[in-house]
Amino acid sequence: MSAEDRAWLARAAELQRPLARAAKLGTGNGMGYAVFGGLSLLFALPGWDVIGLALGAVLLGVGLHERTQSKRLLQADTAAPLRLACGELVLLGAIALYGVLGLTVLPAASDVLKQQLGGAKGLGLEVLKIADSISTIWYTSAIAISLLYQGAMARYFLKRRSDMERYLGEVPAWAREVVESMAK
């Protein structure tokens, strides 16, 4: 192998490194989403919790999608960064919808407490207010954390498009094939 070939392989490995890092992150995220989605489905199924089933299905679907697209990212599929970002935004939308429903449409925590305990007897007004406050904090936090995390992940994956362009534009196909075959 010539010195020029070794230089091309080194350059290919250097330019592929950010894509490999993003693929590793996407694979790990995807696994986490899929596991939590499966667990959500498992726990929501016995009580036919529609919201739990919907969130579980979205988590599972986005997780499997993210794992698939991460593999494609490693193989220099130019559509993979956008698809990964879209998956994160779908999850963001589902969690935001869950939070908004919890804040506006779903029964208040105090109403649920009253119903489960057969009325407000024995429950002080403070307990009901605390239950509603905790519920509001939960839904608001879910929206905020999702905006931060899924939003940042979508942005991160979208930024890999420029890395992909450099990799595809600067490295000959034979060197990419070698580096990509080693990344499998």
N, C-alpha and C positions, 0 to 999 in steps of 0.2 A: 504494500500500500504506500502510495506516495505521500510526501509531506503535504501536498495540496489537498489530497483526499482526507487526510487526518484533520486538516484545518476546517474543511467543510463539515466533517462529522462533529467536530468540537463546536462549531458555530450552530449547527442544527440542534445539538443538545442544549446549548445555551439559550437559544430562542424557544425551544420547546419546554424548557423548565417552568415558566409561568403557566403554561397550559396544563402541564402535569400537576402543578400545585393546585390549580383551580379544579382539575378533574378529581384529585384526591379529596378536596373539600366538598365537592358536589357528591361524591360517592358516600362520604361520611354523613353528610346532611341527609341525603336520600335514604340511607339506612335508618337513621334516627326517625325521620318522618314516617317511613314505612312501618317501623316497629310501633311507634306511638299511634299510628293510624290503625294498625291491627288490634292493638290493645283497646283503643277507643271503641272500635266495632265490637270487640268481645264484651266489653262492659256495658255498652249501650243496647246490645241485642236483646238480653232477657227482658228489659222493661220497655222495649220498643221506643227508646228515647230518640225521636226523630232528629233532633239537633246533634246529638252525640253520633248517631249513625252517619249523618251528612258530613260532619267534621272528620270523622274517622275515614270515610270514603275519600274525602279530598286529601287528607294527609297521606293515606296509602297511595292514592293515585299520583300525587306530586312526588312522593318518595321514589316510587318505581320509575317515574318519568325522569327524575333527576339522576338516578343511577344510570339509566340508559343513555341520557345525553352526556353524562360525564365520560362514558366510554367513547362516545363519538367525538368529544372534545379532544381526547388523546389521539384520535386518528385524523385530526385536523379537518373535521367537518365544519365548514364555515357557518352553518346554521346553528350549531350547538350552543354558542354563547347566548344568542337571542332566545333560544328555546329554554335554556336554563333560567334566564331572567324571567321569562313568561311564567314558568312554573312557580317561581318565588312570588310573583305578583298575584297569581291565582290563589296561592295560600294566604297571602296578605289580604286579599279580598274576602276570602271565606272567614278568616278570623275577625276582620273588621265588621263583617255582616253579623257574625255571632255576637260581638260586643255591642253593636248598635241595637240588635234585637233584645239583648239582655238589659240594656238601659231604657228601652222604650216600650217594647211589646210584651215581653215575658213577664209573668207575675212577679211582683216585688217579693223579696226575701221575707218581709214581715207577713205578707199574705200567706206564703207557704208555711211559715211557722204556725200561724193561727190555724190553718187548715189541718196540719199534722197533729196539733195538740188539742183540737176540738174547740177552738175559740181562743179568745185572748185572756181567759181566766188564768191567773197565775203568772202571766207574762206582764212585766212592767213595760211602760211606754219606752223606757230607755233601752231595753233589750230589743225591742222592735226597731228602734232608730239605729242601734248598733248593727243589727242584721242588714238593714237597708244600706248603711254606710259601707259595710264590708262588701256587699254585692256591687255597689257602685264602684268602689275601688278595684274590685276584681275585673269587671268588664272594661273599665277605663284603662287599667294596666295592660290587659290583653291587647287592646287596640294599640296602645303606645309602644309596647315592646315589639309587636309585630311590625308596626310601621318602621321602627328602628332596624330590627334584625332583617326582616324580609326585604325591606327597602334597600338596606346596605348590601345584602347578598345579590339582589337584582342588579344593582349598580356595579358591583364587583364583576359579575359575570359579563355584563355588557362591555366593561373595559377590556375584557379579554379579546374582543374583536380586533383591536389594534395589534395585540400580540400575535393573533392568528394571521393578520395581514402581513406583518413583518416576517413571520416564520415562512409563510407560503411564498412571499415575494423575494426573499433573500437567499433561500436555501434550495439547491437543486433537488428534484424529485427523488433521485436515488439516495441522497443523504437523509431525507425525511423518512423514506421507507425503512432504512436501517434503524434510525432512532425510534421510530414508531413501533417497529417490531420488537425492540428491546423494552418498550414501555408497557407491553401487554401483560 
